[in-house]
Amino acid sequence: MSGRMRTWSFLMALGCMTAGTVSARAADAPIFVFTGIPDQDESRLVERFGKVATYLEGKLGVPVKYIPVKNYPAAVTAFTNGQVQLAWFGGFTGVQARKASPGSQAIAQGAEDAAFKTYLIANTKTGLTKSVDFPKAIQGKTFSFGSRASTSGRLMPEYFIREAFPGKTPDEVFSRVGFSGDHSRTIQLVQSGAFEVGAVDYSVWDLDTKAGKVDLKDVAVIWESPSFPDYQWTVRGDVDATYGPGFTEKLRAALIGITDPAILEPFARSKFIPVTNAAYAPVEQVGKSTGLLD
Amino acid sequence: MSPVLASLRSGGRWGYMSVSRWFVVLAVAALFVADLAITSLNPWADLRRLIGGLIHPDLPSVEIWSVVYTVAFAMLGVTLGAGAGFLLAIPFARFRTVRLICAGLRAIHELFWALLLMQVFGLSATTGILAIALPYAGICAKVYSEIIEEADLSALRVLPEGTSTISAFAYARLPDVAAAFRHYTLYRFECAMRSTLVLGFIGLPTMGFYLESAFRQGRYAEAGALLLVFYALIGSRRLWVRPATLPILMVASALALPATIGAPNLGASLVRFLTHDIVPSPLRSGHLLDPETWLRLGQWFRPIVMQQILPGAFQTLVLSQIALVATAIGALILFPLASRRFAGPVGQPFGRLVLVVVRSTPEYMLAYVLLQLLGPSMLPAIVALTIHNAGIIGYLMGRHADGLPYRADAPTGLDLYAYETVPRLYGQFLAYLLYRWELILRESAIFGILGVATLGFYVDAAISELRLDVAVVLIAATAILAATVDALSRALRRRLRLTDLPTRLSAPIGGKTAELARPVCG
């Protein structure tokens, strides 16, 4: 056989093998895939979503898989391009995803999510102490948000900051503004002094405090925000077509039916309750007013 | 007219010294506007733990499939990229359009490609492979075409009249350039391994995925293990990536690819991406014949230029100019380590090893780690770019320094360094630096994703806000900036008559070593 013939037959063999694997994969039963925004320590995410996957597989009768993502927009993208059918979104990412993927619905939220809060935290060296009114003394400090697309770590705190300092953007209020990526990281950055003040999800603060990851000598809560709607499970509009009629309702019932504390605890939620898209209208309005949403 | 342009145009005295001086002046000026704060209160504690992790790596924690995927993505990415690059190299010199397409492909960083491809292909092998293949097709086309240009034409001249272009290429040109092609392509694989690792940082299932988690959560023993495995893979590349093993590696890579989890709806996603997501939002809703629409497009575009592109480009240039000069200083300090004449027969292999390890460390990962240690400012980015690039140039310069013919009564030590080696190698040194200028700029823009306020910072913001139309405009602006710096670097090299010197080390160093390596990724 000549050299060229060998190359060609090799390439054809390669082609056949690749085609073979692809078609074999396509024949498998449709897996139900979900993700969640990576809002805190990854090990906790793996723990909680792993348990959810096992639970849902039992309830839904289809193979269920959790796919981890590295940042908030990646979770939204995976949802809009159909790689995942279900996602645990924050208030804002949920609005983004439902806007980009018409027909999708918010089906369940944590009982705590109807009235969620942001904590402003500060390194104790700043001398800032807890107050009921918005602490205007944070002006001129260095400030860390969480992820850019976080509700409790960016959108709402930015809204409260703009209200407290009318006509000013956070860049103008603070001497330095950063985006840590997730709430656990924000706590660490403020605790270490890399940033003086930060905005965090109160439930992650509670979880990390309970886990012994927060040194209250170095970092303290200085303000609790008014409440707003936050996290929710959002499902794509095409799941009934793929997994059978009534699938969405079955899924909602399964999520609301979670009573096992082993699943709920890593979420810092007491239970999941039904919700609709309309509950997130306030978040959408704030998104538009801060210019993060068109 | 500025003195720079004046002397460029008049062709006046435009020597090594004046160019060096201009770069130093620019970098010093940039230092005044750069944000160099160390905000972390205790960077050394974390650094100690990091080094501890490298000394006591937790090898069993390494996710073996992530290693397999890293190799497989790199292998298939280079195969596709080099294949397309080869086809593009043939018309490269003759068609301006081809050159423009290739310039566009390579001016966009792998990470930006991946961020765009992810919108359509999701977190999948396709995204990972194409993110490598697209920019590599551009760079391979350019380098292959350069190799073809440099090749000996004597075989071509004796061909009979009427030989077809393809036959002429296959029988008269190809045999001549095959060795150079092979060396370059195999080397590209090493670059692709680094690129693939970095893709893990944004979510693809390569080693970078686990490295990012390990660094983020301070599990340094796991990070150390992953890094050691990566260095071992790169260090042993010549053993397992050979022409003979390539077919096996390719088939194995294709078979080992991870199945895409979930089924992204490719057709619909692609249509939505091309006809909706990246179309500027005023054009999506408005009528194209309505002047109002175009007015709104102007209103949409203006703040992007004023508030994002201009400040982003400025910070990108500030970072890259400081990093370039810091790289120059670093390389001048480091190269004696890799030279036998300076470091001696014992020191030199050790020095080389250090510089090879430094070179193998992706600068993006280095910047990520340093940002965690030092806190958010431009300083970690400068240090990361300097360490990586000074490692590369120092290594190459060290080899040049040993390739120089010295007189028997040549001085030694500092005298030799300052009065003979450096002056004799200075042109070569500038050629390397000017070549890396554009690579440093592209990387500076990317570091924005990590929080430095360069162009990537605004790209990251636009993607977080699902404004892909804005992201695409910003990425295009970054590509234009990179292409401009590339053209400027080329013009300077021509002016300094450095064009014949190796920049990717394609020519044998000092005429001694027969090795044809182009150990510069870009």
Chai-1 contact restraints between the chains, C-beta under 6 A:
chainA,res_idxA,chainB,res_idxB,connection_type,confidence,min_distance_angstrom,max_distance_angstrom,comment,restraint_id
A,F10,B,P247,contact,1.0,0.0,6.0,A-B,restraint_1
A,L14,B,V251,contact,1.0,0.0,6.0,A-B,restraint_2
A,T18,B,A254,contact,1.0,0.0,6.0,A-B,restraint_3
A,R25,B,A259,contact,1.0,0.0,6.0,A-B,restraint_4
A,V33,B,I261,contact,1.0,0.0,6.0,A-B,restraint_5
A,V33,B,G262,contact,1.0,0.0,6.0,A-B,restraint_6
A,E42,B,S213,contact,1.0,0.0,6.0,A-B,restraint_7
A,K65,B,I261,contact,1.0,0.0,6.0,A-B,restraint_8
A,I67,B,I261,contact,1.0,0.0,6.0,A-B,restraint_9
A,V69,B,G203,contact,1.0,0.0,6.0,A-B,restraint_10
A,K70,B,I202,contact,1.0,0.0,6.0,A-B,restraint_11
A,K70,B,G203,contact,1.0,0.0,6.0,A-B,restraint_12
A,P73,B,I463,contact,1.0,0.0,6.0,A-B,restraint_13
A,P73,B,S464,contact,1.0,0.0,6.0,A-B,restraint_14
A,A74,B,G203,contact,1.0,0.0,6.0,A-B,restraint_15
A,T77,B,M118,contact,1.0,0.0,6.0,A-B,restraint_16
A,T77,B,Q119,contact,1.0,0.0,6.0,A-B,restraint_17
A,A78,B,G122,contact,1.0,0.0,6.0,A-B,restraint_18
A,N81,B,G122,contact,1.0,0.0,6.0,A-B,restraint_19
A,N81,B,P264,contact,1.0,0.0,6.0,A-B,restraint_20
A,N81,B,S269,contact,1.0,0.0,6.0,A-B,restraint_21
A,G82,B,P264,contact,1.0,0.0,6.0,A-B,restraint_22
A,G82,B,N265,contact,1.0,0.0,6.0,A-B,restraint_23
A,Q83,B,G122,contact,1.0,0.0,6.0,A-B,restraint_24
A,Q83,B,G262,contact,1.0,0.0,6.0,A-B,restraint_25
A,Q83,B,P264,contact,1.0,0.0,6.0,A-B,restraint_26
A,V84,B,G262,contact,1.0,0.0,6.0,A-B,restraint_27
A,Q96,B,L466,contact,1.0,0.0,6.0,A-B,restraint_28
A,R148,B,S464,contact,1.0,0.0,6.0,A-B,restraint_29
A,A149,B,S464,contact,1.0,0.0,6.0,A-B,restraint_30
A,G178,B,P376,contact,1.0,0.0,6.0,A-B,restraint_31
A,S192,B,L41,contact,1.0,0.0,6.0,A-B,restraint_32
A,G193,B,L41,contact,1.0,0.0,6.0,A-B,restraint_33
A,A194,B,T39,contact,1.0,0.0,6.0,A-B,restraint_34
A,A194,B,S40,contact,1.0,0.0,6.0,A-B,restraint_35
A,A194,B,G375,contact,1.0,0.0,6.0,A-B,restraint_36
A,L292,B,E465,contact,1.0,0.0,6.0,A-B,restraint_37
